[in-house]
Amino acid sequence: MFKINLLCLLLMLLLATRVGAAEQIWQPVIQAQARAATATPTERQYQVDSQALRALLQRVSEIGGPGAQRIISLPMPDGSLADFEIYESPIMADELARRYPEIKSYKVYGIDDPIASGRIGITAQGFHAMLNTSQGRLFIDPQHGTQLSDRYQARTQNSAAATGYSCGVDDSTMPAAAANQSMRRPTAARIAGSFLRYRLAVSATEEYVAAVGGGTVAGAYLAIVDAIIRVNEI
């Protein structure tokens, strides 16, 4: 009987430590923002401990390799934190990875929401995530329009914070069965054995470099990396 009680106590301490660490990394911004009174569950601002977040991501190993860190808590638009399994999933060629060691990309699978999956990345421009969940597609990005580098926004795809960009594809042209299947990925799809790797060459126009890279090649490259991380998830 003593052993059972001791085991339960240890489990409680471990869970408390993990939850406490997650809360220290992501703190919802409430009442301190001008839009607090009108905030909706489709978007929520968070303050992040950037050093703690980067330290956590450094403990994640590449897909298939041994590693100590396998769980990450991510902020949701409703103010909650959701747990995901996380694995490093590099997208850069080896020579580029050596040139930009600070750029990392990861694959995540939902624990609280078994249907969920996504891609996240961290660069000099901050942390970015795109998640497909049972509640729809979610994004986590640096908060625009603020000088605070530790301010982030978690939002749904259709929230007011969206950029308004559209690829022009009419959803009605996609069969309902195919649309439902794309949003409900079975757990069996995670089984290893069908991993495919493609080599991709990307070029950018002068206008793109000026618009997203601040006129610098390095800045444009960071934006391209973030875009390809999300293309992988799609």
N, C-alpha and C positions, 0 to 999 in steps of 0.2 A: 504494500500500500504506500509506503514511504517513497518507493522508486517512482510510482505513477505520479504522485503529487509533485515530486521534484522535476520530473519530465515536463509536466504541464507548466510549472513555473518557468522553466528554461524556455519553453516555446513562447510563453507570453512575453518574456523579456526580449527575445529575438524579434518578435513581431512589433513590439513597441519601439525597438531601436530602428527597425526599417521604416516604420511609419514616421517616426520623429525625424529621421534623416530626410525623407521625402518632403515633409512640411518645411524643413529648413531651406531646401533648394527652391521650391515654388511656393510663393505666398500670394494669395489672391489680393488684388488691390480693391478695397471696398471703402466707401464713404469718403475716401481721400480724393476721388476723381470727380470731375464736374458732371460726368454722365452717370454717376452711380444711381441716381434716382430713376433713370430711364433704361438702365442696363437690362438686357434680356438674356435668357439661357442660350441664345445663339452666339454670344460672344462674351468674353471675360478677360480683363486685364490681370496680369500677374507680374510680380517682381521676382527676379531670379537671382540666386547666388551663383554667379558665373564661375567662380573658382571651384565651388563644390560640384557644379554640373560637369565641368571639364575633368575634374578628378575622377568622377564616377565613370565617365565615358572612357577614360584612359584604362580603366580596369576591365573593359570589355574585349574579348578576344575575337579573332576572325572566325567565320563560319567553319564548323568542324573541328576547331582546335580547343584545347583546354583553357579554361579561364575562370576567375573567381567571381566576376560580376555577370549575372544572367537576368537580373530584374531591374527595370527602370520604371519610375512612376511619372506619368505625364499629365499635365493640367488639361482639364476639360472645360468646354464653354459654360457648363452649369456650375462651375466652382469646385468640382470634385477632382480627385486624383485617381487615375486608372493605372493598374499595373500591367506591364508588358514584358515578355521575354525579349531580350535584345542580343543581337549578334553583329559583329563588325562585318560589313559587306563592301569592300573597296570597289570603286568604280574607275579609278584612274590607272593608267598604264604605269608600270613600275618606275620608269624614269620621271614621270610627273609626280608620282607619290613621293619620290625622294626629294624632288624640288620643293614640294609643298607639304611637308610632314604635318603641318597644323590642320590640314583638311582631312576630316574623317567622315565616313558614311556608314549607316547601320540599317539593319532590317529588324523590325519588331513584330511580335505576334501577341495578340490580346490574351490576357489571363482572366481578368474580370469579365471581358466580353470575348468569348472564344472565336467569334466570327471576325473580330478586328485584326487588321494587319496594317503595316505601313512602312515608310522609309523616313529616316531622320538623318540630318547632317549638321556638322558644326564647322564653321570657317571663321576667318577674320571678321566676317560680317555678322556673325552670331549663330544662333541655333535656329534650325528650321525643321518642320515636320509636316508630313501629309499622311493622314490616317484614314483608312476605310473601315467604318464601324457599322454596327447594326443600326445606328442612329443616323447614318449618312457619312459623307466625307468631311473630315475636320482638318484644320490647319493650325499650326503654332508658328508664329513669326515674330520678329522684332516689331515693336509698336512704332509705326510711322508718325511723324509730326511731333516728336518729343526728343529732347536732348538727353534723355535718360537711357543709357546703353543697357541697363538691366531691366527694362520694361518690355514685356511681351504680351501678345494677344492670342488667345485660343478662340477660334471661331468656326462656325459651320460654313459650308461652301456658299450658302445663300444668305449669309449675314450681311448687314449694312456695310461691314468693313471690306467686303469683296471689291476688287478693282473694277469690276464691270466688264472684264474681258470675256469674249465668247468666241469659240472656234467656228460658230455658225452651223454646227451639225444639229439637225432637228431630231430630238429624242423620239418623236413618233415614228421615225423611219427604222428604229431598232425594234425587232420583235420583242414582245413583253417577256417571253421566256428567256431570251438572251440577256436582257437587261437585269432580270432578277438573278440570273446565275452569276453575272459579273459582280454583284454586290453581296452575294452569299457564297463565299469561298469555303469549301469544305475543309475540315481539319486534315483530311487525308492528303490534301495538296501539299502539306508541309513535309511529307516523307521524302527523305533524300533519295537520290538515284536518277533524277531527271534534271539535274542542274545544267543549264546552258549558259555559255559565256560568249558575248559578241564583242567585236572590236568596232568602236565608233569614232569617226573623225568628225569634228565640229568646227565650222568656221563662223565668223561673225562680221557683220557689216560695220562700217564706221559709225553709222547712226546708232546701232545697238551698243557699241562700246561707249559712246557718249551718253546714252540714255541710262544704262544700268551699271556701267563701270566707272562713272565719273571721268571718262576720257582716258582711262588707263587700261592697258592690257590685263594687268593683274586683277583689277576690279571686275572687268568683264569676265575673266576666267572664273572668279568666285561665283558670279551669277549663273554662268553656264553649268558649273558643277551642281549648283542647287537645282537647276532645271532638270538635269539628267537624273539626279537622285529621284525626282518626282516622276519622271518618265518611266523609270524602272518600276515604280509602284503601279502605275497605270498599266 
